[in-house]
Amino acid sequence: MRSGQRHRRKFSNRNPRLLYERWERQFDTPLRDMLENLQQGGGSKTSAIFEAIQSVSLQSFQSSKLSADTPRKLILISDLVQFTKSLDFYKGDLNYQTFQLSNEARRLHTNLNDVGVEILFIPRARPDRINRLVSLWTNWFVNQGARKDGFKVLWVEG
């Protein structure tokens, strides 16, 4: 790459219009599309939320490419209803102490040390289960090492 090309690339990264277009193309549009699909519902026969969080933790938060001082934050947009062959939050017990002693809890253990967690909670569960569902997830995140001072659950319309 010639020095003129290198200079233009550096400059283009500082151009507010180009930065906005890149943000819109790589983040805003995909996020809006995903939220629109969520509102339409259906489509999936399972909801493996724990497993998705494990994957993000391994691929992003545990990456050797991150320096120790890089802030780590997980934003989860979900109804928090885990539904897999081995774990059913539609019908199953939502007591965290019981869950914590299960084989599933051991299998789903995730390193979230020093990760800030913000949950945009879409309340779709039966009303009588919502408080226990949020409590279970709150306890799980804290026990996985998530930062208590960086933990939030915000209810959103769904």
Buried (B, 14 or more C-beta within 10 A) or exposed (E): EEEEEEEEEEEEEEEEEEEEEEEEEEEEEEEEEEBEEBEEEEEEEEBBBBBEBBEBBEEEBBEEEEEEEEEBEBEBBBBBBBBBEEBEBEEBEBEBEEBBEEEBBEEBEBEBEBBBBBBBBBBBBEEEBBEBBBBBBBBBBBBBBBBEEBBEBEEEEB
